[in-house]
Amino acid sequence: MTEYSDTNILKSIQYGTLISLITDIRDDDKKSEFSDLEIEFVSSLSDEPYTNDIIDRLAQYDSEERESLIIQFINEEKTNNLEQINSKLEFIEESSSDNVQQAVNDLTLLDTAYYQSFFKFANGSHSVYEIQDSDDILQEVSESANTSKEAQTLFENKVRNSGTIDDIYADAASEFTSPIIGDVGYEPKPRLIKFESPNRVYIEFWSEGSPESVYDATRGKKIHYNTLKRTVVRIQIENNILEYSSTDKTENHRDTIIGYLGDTFSFSKEIASDGGSMVLQSQNDLERIDIKTEDLTTVISELGTISTLESFDGVNATVDYSSIEKRNVQEEPTRDKALEDRAIRRVNTQMLFDFTDKSNPEFIHPSFVKGSFDFLPDADVYDYIEAITKQTEYDNVDYITVSLHEENDTVRIDKERLTPNARASVFKLLSNKLGWHNGQ
């Protein structure tokens, strides 16, 4: 912990976590769980101390005592992060435990913040962008690192020594996340950066949202606050692809984040002449991928075993085929006629996988299923899974719903209970099939 200041570490921890731990230490029913040092530490703090008050109080202790106290705050934040995803602990790849307290010991603060973020956004809609020119630092990290841990360390060090990227990005990649609590404004700031692999990096940005108020019965008054915008991007370094998702769905916010990314990582570089000397100009050159009708039909025919939603546009009306019972809408008698006469705009298709290795699921190709089994028209996806499990060597078959929206240009991998590597393998199947790559 000597590499990071106490101030930065505490400003990486959410204020609610600090207050929660202080309140617990003061609770007579819980005091026995805490040390004399921890009880003495909070004794001179006000009822609701500011973060800076806590930092000032901490400075009165020696280094060993400070470290002990900071570890308690860190573990409290880890616990809060993990309790939000308690039902998904088995999908955390850096820990083999489904127990929160054991996982706290296995994981860094960055790990727990990342997984809380990952599961929040995992099954949301994403826009996809092509990167026209690779960033030098990201490319060097991808080519040099053999593991995600090596990539994490290499990226942090390169950013601190770059002179071109703000150190807040190095802080966000550290084991403590970035010290932006209490300093979030309109301009997006990186909260965390996590290399899921040497070729894939996940970044969450925080920025200030709209003002809101809530009545606090304890204080007897309204409390005014600004909401928090959370935005995540995942950069596929090798293939120059970027995924984007946010709690703010507006185009203005998306353009702000994409522009900010382009400027920070220099995704596009051009040399232009001013008539004499050569001038280096940087422009944002992230191009949003246009999801086309043929992309939807490709996914339906070559990746999905069944479809539970297909939406077609006509001249005067939209025709939707949907099944909440997870039955195959392609079996509807009028569906083929709709596909022939109308443009398909939206689809939910079910891809089948064997999850015997939950971090590396095996794709079960629809041609195998359709060539090996005969199903009644009203069969649902569970009938497919049951037949495959009973009659093949696949032991742990499940489906993942992939949604494509032609009008919104979004893709959705609709399954929360996946490891990051499993989700990446699904996205890779999809992106390779549709030619979503602009690199090697």
N, C-alpha and C positions, 0 to 999 in steps of 0.2 A: 504493500500500500504506500510505500515511500515515494513512488513515482508520481502520485496524484495527491494534490493538496486536500486537506480535510474539507475546505470550503467547496471545492469542486465536487467532491463525493457527496456531500450533503445536499448540494444543489442539483444533484442527479436523482435524488429521492423525492418522490411526490410529497407535498406538504401534508396531505391527509395521513400518510404513513407515519410521518414524524409525530403528529398530534396523537394518532391512535396508540403508538407505543408509549408515549409519555402518559396518556390517560390510563393505560393498562398498568403501568408502573405505580401510579398513584392509587389505584384501586385496592382497597384493603383486602378484598377477597383474592387478589392476584399477586400481592406483594411477595408472597413466599416463593414465587417463580423467578424472582429477580435478585440480583446481587446487591450487597450494601452499596457498592459503587454506583450502580444504576439508580438506586433509590435516592442516594445523596445528590446525584447529578440533577435530577428533576426538582429537588426540593426548593431551589431558589428561582426556578422558572415561573413566569406568570401562567395563568390558566390557559391562555392561547398564545404562546410565544411565537414570534416571527422566526423564520429560518435563521436570520442573522443573529437573533438573540441566542439561539441554540449554538450557533457557530462561536459566538463570543464566550458563552459558558464553557464550551468544549476547550477553548484555548487556555483555560485555567488549570488544565490537567497535564500530566506528563505524557510523553509519547505512547507509552505502553497502555495507560489508562484511556487515552483518546482512541487508540486502535480498538480496544475492547468495546468501547461505547459505540464506535462507528459500525463495528461488525453487527451489533444488535440492530441498528437502524437498517443496515443492508439486508439482514436476514428477514426483518419485518417486511421490507419491500418485496423481497423474493417470495415470501409466503403469500402476500397479497396478490402478486401476479399469478402464482400457481393455483391459488384457490379459485380464481376466476375460470381456470381451465381444468379443474379437478377431474372431470370425466374424461379428459383426453391425455392424461399423463403417460399412458402406454405408448403414445405416438411421439414422445420426445426422444430424439435419437441419441442425445448425450447422456441419458439416464435410463437405467433399466428398472427403476422403481415406480410403482403406482401410488406411493405414499408421499404426501407433500413434504413432510419434514426430511425424509431421506433425499428427495429431489432437491431440496434447498441446499443440502450438503454437496450434491453432485454438480450443481449448476452455478454459473456466475450470474451476477445481476443482469448483465447483457443477455444471457441465455433466457432467463425467465421473462424479461421484457419482450424479447423477440418472439417467444412462443405465444405469449398473450396476444401480441399483434398478429402473428401468423394465423392463429385460429380465428381471430376476429374477422380477418379479411379473406380467409382461404376460399370460402364458397361465394364470395361476392363477384359482381360483374367487373371485368377488367377491359380497359382499352389496350391495344397493342401498337407499338411503334417500332419502326425500323430506324436504327442508328446509322447515319451515313458515314461516320468516321469514328473509329475507336479512340477512346481516351488513352493516352500513353501510360498513365499510372495503372489503370485497370488492366490494360493489355499486358504490362510487365508482370503484374501480380498473377494473372491467369497463366502466363507462360512459365513463371518461376516456381510457383507453389505446387506442392504435391498433395497437400491436404487443406481442408477448409481452415484449420487452426493456423497453418503456416500462412495462408492467404490473409487471414485476419491481422496477424502480427506484421506482415510485410506491408500491407496497405496502411496501417496506422503509422508505421515508421516512415514510409515514403511520403505520406501527406504532411507529416510534421517537418520533413526536410524539403518539401517541394518549393515553397515560396509562392505557389500559385493557387493552392487550395487552402481555404481557411482551416485553422486548427480545430474548429468545432467538429469537422468531419473526422479528424483523428480521435477526438474525445468520444464521438458517437460510436466509434469502432472499438473503444477500450472496454475493459470488462465492467465498467461502471456506467456506461452510456453517457450522454452529453449533459453538462450542467446548465440546463436551460429552464429548470423549474423556477417560476416567478419572473422569467424574462422572455415570455412568448408574446410576439407581436404579429402584425400583419405579414411581415416577411417570413416565409417558411424557414424553419431551422431543422437540421437533422436531429432526431431524438436517438435513433439507434442505427447502426450499420452492422449487418451480420452476413458473413460469407457462408452461404449454404453449401457451397463447393468452391474450388478454385475458379470455376468458370461462371459462378452465379452469385450475385450479391443482392441483398435485400436491404432497402433503406426506408425508414419511416420518418416523415416530416411532421412537425407540429406547427400550427399557426393559429392566430386568434380568430375566433368566430364572432357571431353576432351577440349583442348583450341580451341577457335574460334575467329574470328575478324569480325568487321562490320565497314563500313565507316560512320563517323559522319560528316554530312555536316556542322553543326554548328562550329565544331572545325577544320574542314578541314583536318582530318587525320583519320587513322584507329584506332579503339579502340579494344584492345585485352582483352579477358576475358575467364574464364573457365566456361563451362556449368555446370548445376546443375543436379545431379541425384536424383530423388525423388523415394523413395521406401516405400510401405505400407505393413504392416502385420496386420492381425486380429486374435487374439488368442481366441478360444472358450475354456474357462478355464474348464468348466464342462466336456466337451467331449474330451479334449486334442487334438484339431484340430487347425491347423494354416493355414490361407490363405496368399498368397504372390502375390504381383504385383509390377511392377516397370517400370519407364521410360527407364531403361537400361535392355534390353532383353537378355543380355549375360548370359551364365551359370556361368562364372567366378564371375560376380557380385552377382548373386543369391547365389552361394556357400559362398561368403564373408558374406552376410547378414545373411544367415542361421547359419553359424558358429559363427558369432558374437552374435546372439540371444541365441544359445545354451550355449555359455560361460557366457553370462550376466545373464540369468535366470536359469542356472543350471538345464536344462530340463532332464539331465541324470546324475545319481550319482552311482558310483560303489565303493565298498570296495574291495581292492585287497591286497594280502599279499606279502611282499617282502622277505618272508622266516622267518620273525620274527614279527616285529611290523606291525600293520595294517595301510595302507596308503589310504587316500581318493583320488580317482582319478575322474576327471570329463571329460566326453567325450560328444561330440555333438551327440545326438541321436534323431534327427528329421528325420523321414523317409518319403520321398515323396510318395504320393499315386499314384499307377499305375492305370490309367483309362483303363479299359478293354473293349473289344467288347461287352461283356454281359452287362456292365454298360450302354452302349448306347442303346441297345435294351430294357433294363428295363425302362429307362427314356421315350423312345418312346411309349412303350406299357402301362405304368402305371402312368405317370405324364403328358405327352403331349397330347393335344387334336388333334392337327395336327402337321405335320412337313413341314417346308419350305425349308429344305436342308438335304439331306442324301447323303453321299459320301462313295462309296464302292471301295475297292482295289481288283484287280484281278492279274493274273499272269503277263500280259503285259500292262495292262491299268487300269486307274481309271474311274469309272462310277459315275457321279454326277447327282443327281436329285435335281433341285433347282427351286424356284418360287419367282421372285421379286414381284409378285402380291399377295403374302401371301396366295397362294392356297396350298392344301394338296398334297404333292408329293407322299404320300402313295396311292393315287388314280391312279397313273400311272400304266398302264397294265403290264409293265415289271418289276416293282419295286419288287414284291414278289419273282420273279425269281432271281433278283440280291441279295436279302437278303438271299436266300437259297444257292446261289453259291459263294458268295463273302463275305469278312469280312468288316463290316461297320466300318469306321474310324472316321467319323465326322458327327455331327448332329446338326441342329437348330430346336428345338421343341418349340411349343407355349403352355404354361400353362395358363389356364384361372383362373381369380380371381374376386371376388366381392370386390371392393374398397370402399364400404360404410364407413367402418372404414379404413382410408388410412394408419394407422400405424399397423393395424392388419387385413390384407385382408383375406377373406375366400376363400380357394382353392375350385375350382369347378372341381370335379373329372371327368376325361374323360369318365369313365363308365356311369356316369349320363348323360353326353351330348350325347354319342353314343346310349344309351338306350332310350332316350327321344325324339330324333329328327332324321329326315332323311334329309340329305343334298345331293344336286347334286354333282357329282364329281368335277365340276369346282368352287364350293363354296370357298370363301376366308374366312380368319379369322373374317372379319367384318360381314359376313353373319352369322357366328356362334354367334357372340356377339349380333347382332340384334335379332336373334331368341330367345336366352336365356333371353335377357332383356324384350322382349315383352311377353313371355309365362311363365315366372317364377317370383318369388319374388325377384330375384337378381336385384338391381337397378343401380349398377355402375360397369358393367363388363368391364374388359380390359384384355389384354394378356401380358405376359412376355416371351420373347424369352430366353430359356436356351440353351447354346451351350456347347457341349462336344467334345473334340478333343483327340482321342485315341493316336495318334502319339506324340503330344506335351504334353500330360498329363495335359491339362488345362480345366478349366470350366469358363464359362462366363454367368453372369446374365445380359442380354443386355437390361437394362432399366435405364436411368439416373434419371427419375422423380419418385423416391421412397424415403420414409423415411428410416432411418437406420433400424428401427424395421421391416418394411415391407421387406426390402432386407434380413434381418436376418431370417425371417419366410420362405422365398423362399429357402434360403440356407439350412435351417433346414429340410425342406421337402426333398430336394435333398440328403443331407448327410444321413438322416435316411433311406431313401429308398435304398441307395447304401452301407449302413453299414460303413460310414466314421466316426468312433468314436473309441476312444481307452481309454475310461474312464467309467463313470457311465452310 
